[in-house]
Amino acid sequence: MKTRRLGRNGPEVSAIGLGCMGMSYGYGPAADRQEMVALIRHAFDRGVTFFDTAEAYGPFTNEELVGEAVAPFRERVVIATKFGFKLGPDGKQIGVDSRPEHVRDVAEASLRRLGIETIDLLYQHRVDPAVPIEDVAGTVRELIREGKVRHFGLSEAGVKTIRRAHAVQPVAALQSEYSLWWRKPEEEVLPALEELGIGFVPFSPLGKGFLTGKIDEKTTFDESDFRNIVPRFTPEARRANQALVDLLGRFAERRKATPAQIALAWLLARKPWIVPIPGTTKRNRLEENVGAAAVGLDPDDLRQIDEALSHTRVEGARYPAHLEARTGL
């Protein structure tokens, strides 16, 4: 697989990474640990060198899983993890916390769980309005000087926050949701990232699975699957949004690809410093996602897709209001 550099001075990674959250958390019961270790190692064999995790995924268990899986080839991959949530005794998120002492504690704990000496890319998971971003960036700068972190990242941060953080410690990458059905980053964020030389890592690049074409209004989710509370995943919204998937399917058929591959190839074609991180627990889906790196879309393809999308309205908010309030976008 070809590689890309995240921004001007960020790490070099595979053009498509692997989001590991769903292996432990978020999309129903955790998958079998050893099967996921095997899946991560198979991803590496297929050229994936960028693996995304966080202390909040599980919580804690996803970092342990990723650490075990990549141990045989640790020096040949880039591991991204995150700090910034306040977790209750039961492990549930009860708010945000980016106080410097908490950032340090989380980084040390992540290093232990991952079994590594240095975190390649450490993101602030969500902006903490109670802590100046300059203090957060300064703390990560100290961790970088101590050799515990290599690169600093932000997640779901707005342009003002990005600029303030970048002035203290260069931001290597911003991770935010971005896909054919969530294009808000194009308004302000992408131009700012290009100006500042910051890479972009889209999470949910397949619309939390919807853009694969494998979900419709009759699909049911496990009771622990967070899509049950997402407005965009109500049966009514899924019925309305089927038009987008149908459009994607028709384009994919012409290109002898799958809807998921077109969705990922579209992201890759936007900017050379964009690296999506689709997640999966299935080997066949991993193969499909990796295959998207070979599906090249030219400017005419992008024009046709944009023209078709201009007539398609996406229904439903991407998050419930209380979760959307945590983002800085």
SVG drawing of the C-alpha trace seen along z (x, -y; Angstrom):
<svg xmlns="http://www.w3.org/2000/svg" viewBox="-40 -31 53 47">
<polyline fill="none" stroke="black" stroke-width="0.4" points="0.0,0.0 1.2,-3.5 2.0,-5.8 1.1,-9.4 2.6,-11.9 0.2,-13.5 0.9,-17.2 4.3,-18.7 6.0,-17.2 3.8,-14.4 4.4,-10.6 4.4,-8.7 1.6,-6.1 -0.3,-3.8 -2.8,-5.6 -5.6,-3.8 -5.4,-3.1 -7.4,-0.9 -9.7,-2.3 -9.7,0.3 -12.5,-1.1 -15.3,1.2 -13.3,4.3 -13.9,3.5 -16.6,0.8 -19.4,-1.1 -20.8,1.2 -22.2,4.0 -20.4,6.6 -16.6,6.8 -15.3,9.2 -13.1,12.2 -9.7,10.8 -7.5,13.3 -9.6,13.0 -9.0,9.2 -5.3,9.7 -5.2,11.9 -7.1,9.3 -4.8,6.4 -1.8,8.6 -3.4,9.4 -4.0,5.7 -0.3,5.2 0.5,8.0 -1.8,6.1 0.2,2.9 -1.6,1.1 0.8,-0.7 -1.5,-3.1 -3.6,-1.9 -6.0,-4.1 -7.1,-3.4 -7.9,-5.3 -8.1,-4.8 -11.9,-5.4 -12.4,-2.4 -13.5,0.4 -12.4,-1.5 -8.7,-0.5 -9.1,2.9 -8.7,1.6 -5.2,0.3 -4.2,3.6 -5.5,5.4 -3.7,3.1 -0.5,3.3 -0.5,7.1 -1.3,7.3 1.4,4.9 4.1,6.1 5.9,8.3 6.3,5.3 6.0,2.3 8.8,0.3 7.2,0.6 3.8,-0.9 2.3,-4.2 0.1,-3.9 -2.4,-6.8 -4.2,-7.0 -6.1,-9.7 -6.6,-11.4 -9.3,-13.9 -12.3,-12.1 -13.2,-11.8 -14.2,-8.2 -16.4,-7.1 -15.7,-4.1 -17.7,-1.9 -15.6,-3.2 -18.4,-5.3 -17.6,-8.8 -18.9,-11.4 -17.3,-14.5 -14.0,-15.8 -10.7,-16.4 -7.6,-17.8 -5.9,-19.2 -2.2,-18.8 -1.8,-16.3 -4.6,-14.2 -3.0,-14.3 0.2,-13.0 -1.5,-10.3 -3.4,-9.1 -0.3,-9.1 1.7,-7.0 -1.2,-4.5 -1.5,-4.3 2.2,-3.5 1.8,-0.7 -1.3,0.8 0.2,0.5 3.5,2.0 5.5,-0.7 8.0,-3.3 6.7,-6.2 3.2,-7.1 3.5,-8.0 0.5,-10.3 -1.3,-11.5 -4.7,-13.2 -6.8,-15.3 -10.0,-13.3 -12.3,-16.2 -11.7,-19.9 -12.0,-20.7 -13.6,-24.2 -12.3,-24.4 -8.6,-24.1 -6.9,-26.6 -5.7,-24.7 -2.3,-26.3 -1.9,-24.4 -2.9,-21.2 -0.5,-21.8 2.3,-22.7 1.8,-19.5 2.1,-17.4 5.1,-19.5 6.8,-18.4 5.9,-14.8 7.4,-15.0 10.6,-16.5 10.7,-13.6 10.5,-11.1 7.1,-9.7 5.2,-11.1 6.3,-11.8 3.4,-13.9 0.5,-15.9 -3.0,-15.7 -6.5,-17.1 -9.9,-15.5 -13.1,-17.3 -11.5,-20.7 -12.6,-24.0 -10.3,-26.2 -9.6,-28.7 -8.6,-25.9 -6.4,-24.4 -4.5,-27.7 -4.0,-28.3 -2.7,-24.8 -0.5,-24.9 1.2,-28.1 2.4,-26.3 3.2,-22.8 2.8,-21.9 -0.2,-19.8 0.6,-16.9 -3.0,-15.7 -6.6,-16.5 -9.0,-13.6 -12.7,-14.4 -15.6,-12.8 -15.6,-13.3 -17.3,-11.3 -19.7,-11.6 -22.5,-12.1 -20.7,-14.5 -18.9,-17.2 -18.8,-20.1 -15.0,-20.0 -14.8,-21.4 -16.3,-24.7 -13.4,-26.0 -11.3,-23.1 -9.8,-21.7 -8.6,-25.1 -7.0,-25.9 -5.3,-22.5 -3.8,-23.0 -2.6,-26.5 -0.9,-25.2 0.4,-21.9 -1.6,-19.6 -2.8,-16.2 -6.4,-15.1 -7.6,-11.7 -11.3,-11.1 -13.1,-8.8 -16.3,-7.1 -15.3,-7.5 -18.1,-5.0 -20.8,-6.8 -20.7,-4.4 -21.3,-1.6 -24.2,-3.1 -22.2,-3.9 -21.3,-0.2 -24.8,0.4 -25.3,3.2 -27.6,1.3 -31.2,0.3 -34.3,-0.8 -35.0,2.8 -31.5,3.4 -31.5,3.9 -28.5,3.2 -27.4,4.8 -28.8,2.9 -25.2,1.8 -24.6,0.3 -24.5,-3.5 -26.1,-3.9 -29.4,-3.2 -29.2,-6.8 -28.0,-8.5 -30.7,-10.5 -29.2,-9.7 -29.9,-6.0 -33.6,-6.1 -35.5,-3.9 -37.1,-7.0 -33.7,-8.7 -32.2,-5.5 -35.1,-5.2 -34.6,-8.8 -30.8,-8.4 -31.0,-5.3 -31.0,-7.5 -27.3,-8.4 -26.4,-4.8 -28.2,-4.0 -26.3,-6.8 -23.0,-5.5 -23.9,-1.9 -24.5,-3.0 -21.2,-4.8 -19.4,-1.8 -20.9,0.5 -19.5,-1.5 -16.1,-1.5 -16.2,2.3 -15.8,1.4 -18.0,1.5 -19.8,-1.5 -17.4,-1.4 -14.4,-1.5 -15.8,-4.5 -16.5,-6.3 -12.9,-5.8 -11.4,-6.5 -13.3,-9.8 -11.6,-10.8 -8.2,-9.8 -8.7,-11.9 -9.7,-15.1 -6.2,-15.8 -2.8,-13.9 -2.6,-14.5 -5.9,-12.8 -5.8,-9.3 -9.1,-7.7 -9.3,-5.0 -12.3,-2.7 -12.9,-0.2 -14.0,3.4 -14.1,6.7 -14.3,8.8 -11.5,9.9 -13.5,9.6 -14.4,6.0 -10.7,5.3 -9.8,6.6 -12.5,4.5 -11.3,1.3 -7.6,1.9 -8.6,2.4 -10.0,-1.1 -6.4,-2.4 -6.2,-1.1 -9.4,-2.7 -8.2,-6.0 -10.8,-8.7 -9.9,-11.5 -11.2,-15.1 -14.0,-14.2 -15.1,-11.4 -15.1,-13.8 -17.1,-16.3 -19.7,-13.7 -20.0,-12.6 -20.3,-16.2 -22.9,-17.0 -25.0,-13.9 -24.6,-14.7 -25.8,-18.2 -29.3,-16.8 -29.2,-14.5 -30.1,-15.7 -28.9,-13.7 -31.5,-13.4 -30.8,-13.3 -28.1,-14.7 -24.9,-12.8 -25.0,-12.8 -27.6,-13.4 -27.5,-17.0 -25.6,-16.1 -22.7,-14.5 -22.6,-17.1 -22.1,-19.7 -18.7,-18.1 -17.3,-18.8 -15.6,-22.0 -16.8,-22.1"/>
</svg>
